[in-house]
Amino acid sequence: MTQSLVRLLPPLFCLVLAMLTYWQLPHLDAEQISLLTQLPFIVCGLAAFMAILANRSRDLGGAGTMLLGYWLITVFMQEPLSTEPAGQIFALTSLCLPVLLGLFIILPDTGWRHPGFLVLIAFISIFVLIVISLFQWQPLWFDTLMPSAGDPDLLNLKISSLSGLLFFLAFTLGVALPILHKEQLDTSMPSCVLFSFITLGWFGIPQISSIMFSAAGLLLIINQTHSLLNMVYRDELTQIPNRRALLRDVRSMGSTYALAMVDVDHFKKINDNYGHDVGDQVLKAVATKLRRVSGGGKAYRFGGEEFCVLFRGRHTDQVLDFLEDLRRNIADYDMTARDKQSRPRSKKSGEKKRGASRRDCNIRVTVSMGVADSQDALHFEGVMKASDSAMYRAKEGGRNQIKTC
């Protein structure tokens, strides 16, 4: 729940920033207004460039769609919408933008080098070229196809009811699909849908397209930066903070803390007997238990089968009971190794299958722990070495136990 709230902060920030920019419009001079009109090309272009470097097809598609939409606005919609072809292009844009954004929401984020994504981009580019050519050579041909922009029928907005429905469906998909797939909420695409809707719905407001499309590009940059930082400081397999995050957090830990090094016992035998897939499942299960440690501890994956738990403002004797509960919970947990090829596709069928019979491949693992605190060494490296030495003494003493420095 906390992570979802954190993910909502960037779009709220961009929306507030857009409102403040509109509020300051009367105080901007001509040069600043000119820069504002070019700002969406800069920020959306930068967002697209970052997506290319990170090989993120969804963000690249969103940034490209926003660039295309803003380019159409600046080139074809600077005249009154009651004139041709501004009105027809506005109506076409209001229908195509939610469709394109919804398409990138539905499609998996395969990376922009994937053949399917390249074919999609080629198809969209050809479609845009054909439409632009038809508008240049036969502008009246669209009169019978496109609704008039001068007579809006959605809450007195500029867009039609069909366009409003498409925007609503695209926004709903952007919010609902991560929930259904049990993934982290990605606010980039739903926010692009929302900002596009605000732009086209209130198109008559001065500089509305420059402000909202700049906000969309800024949000794409913020979310991509957050994702890249998340990759740097989070372990990909277990989804808990990694060693880099530990060294980062220690800098703000203060002078009082306790550190427990945790090592999975006989992990090499698990890999040899069951395979590395089962070993990965064991590491993820242990990480899940470590994440739930009480006493204010925070779990990290140190490397391989080794983890650590950091307690802020506590000494060794204050965390032993919490670590003992953690050690016991891991030892008592019956881990079921799952075959990925025969694993049920849906959660419901998986629960039914597990309820009907027990799998033969049940594994119980134990962990050995060593604990030290900030009183045992002058620097964190010394505390880490002390807890590591205590952990090895726990392994030499029979494993599945806790030793202190």
N, C-alpha and C positions, 0 to 999 in steps of 0.2 A: 504493500500500500504506500509506504514511504517513497519507494522508487518511482511509482506512478505520479505522485505529487511532484517529485523533483523533475520528472520529464515534462510536466505542465508549466514549469517556470519559464523556459525559453520562449514558447509562443506568447505567454502573457507579457513577458518583457518586450517582445517585438511589437505586440499590439499597443502597449502603453507608449512605447517610443514612437509609433506611428501617430498616435493621438497627440502627443506633444509636438511632433513635427507639424501637424496640421494646425495646431494652435499657434505656432510661431510663424506660419506662412505670411501674415501681414507685415511682419518685421524683416523679411528677407528681401535683399536687393536683387537686381536682375541677374547678376552673375551667380548668386547663390541659387536662384530659381533654375537657371540653366544647368548648374551642376546637379541639382535635384532631379531634373528630367533625364540626365544621363546615368544617375546612380543605379537604377535597376540593371542596366547592362553591365555595370562594373561588378556588383555584388552577385548577381545571378551567374555571370561569367566566371567569377572566382569560385562559386559553389560548384559549377560544372567542372572546372579544372581540378578541384579537390576530389570530386567524384571519380574523375578519370584516373588520378594518381592512386586512389584507394580501391579502384576497380569495383565501384558501387553502381550498379545499373539503375536502381530505383531512384537514387538521388540525382544521377545524371539525367534520367528521364524527366524528373520533376523540375530540375533547373533548366533543362532544354525547353520544356513546355512553357515555363514562365517567360523565358527569353523570347520564344516565338510569339506568345500572346502579347507581350509588351511591344515587340517590334510591329505587330499588326496594328496596335493602338497608335503608336507614334507615326506610322506611315499612312494609314488609311482612315483613321477615325479622328482626325483633327478638325474635320468639318462637322456641321450639325448632322445628327443622326437621321434627320428627315430627308437629307440629300443622298444621292447615289454616287458611289457605291458604299459610303460610310455606314448607312443603316443596314445594308445587307451583310457587310463584313462583320459588323457588330453582332448581328443575330447569329451568324455562322460561328463566330468566335465563342459566343455564350453557350453554344451547343457543343462545340468541339473540346473546349478546355476541360469541362468536367469529365467528358468521355476519356480523354487522353490521361488525365490524372488518375481516374478510376482504373484505367487499364494498367498503369504502372503500380497501383496499389495491389491489384489482384495478382499480377505476374510475380513469380519468385525473384528475389534479388540474386541473379545468377552471375553478375559481373558483366561489364559492358563488352568484354571480349567474346562473350558467348554468341554462337551463330544465330540463335533465336532472337536475341536482343538486336543484333546488327540488322537482321532481316526486318524486324519491326521498325527500326529507325529509318531504314531505306524506304519502306512502304509509306511511313508518315511523311517523309521528305518528298516523295513522288506525289502524294496526294496534295500536299501544300502547293507544290509547283503547278500542278494542274489547276487547282482552284484559283491561284493568283493569275495564271494565264487566262482563264475564262473570264475573270473579272476585268482584265485589261482589254480583252477582245470582244467579249459579249456580256457586258454588265447587266443588261436587261434580262438576260436568260434566268437570273436568279430571282427575279421578281415573283415568279409563280411558285418558287420553292421555299423561299425564306419569309418568315413572318416580319411584319413591319415593326421597326424599333420605336416608332413614334407613338404606338398605342400599347403600352405595357399592361399586362393583366395579372401580375403577381404582386399583390399588396402595394400597388402603385409604384413598383420598382421598374427599372428600365428593361429587365429581362422578362421573357415569357414564362408561363407556367411550366412548360416542358423543360426549359433550361433550369428553372428552380428545382424541379424534381430530379434532374440529373445531378445537380450540385448536392442535393440532399442525399441521394443514393451513394455518390462518391465519398462524401464525408462519413456516412454511416459505415461504409465498407472499411475506410481507413481506421476507424475506431474499433469496429467489431472484430475484424479478422485477427488482430494480435491477441484479443481476449479469447477467441475460439481456439487459436493455435497455441495458447498459453505462452506467448512471447511477450517481450517487453514492448510497451507502447511506444511507437515511433510517431512523434507528432509532426514530422516534416510534411508528409503528404496531406494529411487532413488539414493542416494549417494552410498549405498552398491552395487547397480547395476553398477554404473559408476566406482567405485574402482575395482570391479571384472573384468569389461571389460578391464580396463587399465592393470590389472595384467596379464590376459590371452592373451591380444592382443600384449603386449610387454614382453612376458614371458622370453625372452632371456636376459633381463637386470638384472644384479646382484642384488639380494635382493629385487626385485620388489614386490614379493608376501609378504615378511615380512613387507615392508614399507606400502603398500596399505591396507593390511588387518589390520594392526595396526591402520591406519588412520580410517578405517571403524569402528573398535571397539571403538576408542576414540570418534568418532562422535555419536555413539549410547549412550555412557555414557553421553556426553554433552547434547544431546537432552532429554534424560530421566531425567537428573537433572533439566533442564529447565522446563520440564513439571511438575515435582514434586513441584518446587518452584512456578510455575504458579497456581497450585492447592492450595498452602498455602496462596498466596496473592491475589487470585481472587475469587469473589463470584460465586458459581457454577450456580445459577439460572439466575442472571442478567448479568453475564460476565463483571462486572465492578470491580475495586479493592475493597477489603473488609476492615474491621477494622484493621487487622494486617498491611495491606499496608499503611493505613492512619498513624498509629503510626510509621511505618518505614520512611515514607516520611517527617513527621514532623521534624525528627532529622536533616534533611538537608535543612529545610525550611528557616532558617535564623531568624532574629528578627522581621521581619515585615510580617504579614500575616493576612488574614481574614477568618473566618470559619462560614459557614451557615449550621445549622441543618434543615433538611427537613423531614416532617412527612406527610404521606398520610392521608387525612381526612376520617373519617368513614370507615376505612379499615375493621374493624370487621364486619360491616354490609354487606360489599361486600362479605366477606367469608361466612357469614350466609345465604345471599340471593341467591348467585350464585354458591357457592362452592369454594373449595381451588384451583381448576384448574384455574378458572377465576381470583381468587386473584393473582395467580402466573403470569398470563398474564398481569394484571394491574401493578405489580411490575416491570416486564420486560419493559413494555411500558414507565413507569415513568423513569426507569433507562436509556432508550434510549434518552429521552428528556434531562435528567440531563447530559448525556455524551456530548451533543451538546451545553452546556452552553458557552457563550462567556466571554470575559474578562480574559482569561487565567485560568479559574477555572477548577479543577479536581474533578470529582464525585466519591464517595465511597458509598458502602452500609454499614451502621453502624450496622444494625441488625433489623430483622423483617420488618416493613414497614417504618423504619427510615433510611434516607440517610444523607449525608453531602457533602458539596462542599467547597473545600479549594482553596483559592486564594493566590498565592505567591506575596509578595512585594506590597500588597494593604491594605488599611484601609476600615472600614465599609462604609463610605460615597462614596468610589470609586467603590463599587461593588453593590450598591442598584439598580441601573438601570439595570444591567445585570440580577440580581435576579428577578426583577419585570418582565422583558421580559420572563424569564424562567417560573415564576409562571403563567403568562398569557397564554403562549403556552401550558402548561399542562392543564389549565382549559378549554381552547378552543378545546382541542384535543378530538375527538369523538372516543373512544376505542370500537372496536367490539370484543366481547367475542366469541371465536371460539370453536365449539365442535370438539374435537380431533377425535371422531369416524366418523363424517361426513365430516371432513375436506378434500378438494381435495388433491390428491397425488401430482399433478404437479402445478407449479407456474402459468402456462398459464391457466389451467382450473380454478384455484382459482380466477385469475383476471377476467375471463369471468363470473364466478358465482357472484362475488362481483359487477360487472358492471351491471348485469341483475336485481339484487334486493338488497335491504338493509335488513340486519338481524335485528330482533326485539331486540336482546340482545345488545343494544348499551349502553355504560357506559361512563359517564363523571366524572372524579375525580378531586379533588382539593388538594392542598398541603398548609400546614402552615410552615412558615420559621422563624427562629430566627438567628440573625447575631451578632457576636462579633469579635473583632480583638485582636491583641497581646498587645494593649495598655490597655485592660480591665483586664488583669491578668498577673502575673509574669511567670506562667508556662502554658503549653498547656492544662493541665487538668482543670485549672481555666478558660481558654478561652472556652473550651468545655462545662463546666458547665454553663457559662454565656450565650452562644448561645442556650443551651438547655432550660434554664429558659426563654429566650426571645421567643423561639418557643412555649412553653406551654402558654405564655401570648397571643400569636397569636391565639392559639386554643381556649383559654378562651374568647377571644375578638370576636369570630364569625367565625374563620377559614378562609382559602383562603386569607391570608394576610401575611405581613412581619413585624416583630417587631425587633427592635435593642436593644442592651444592654443598 
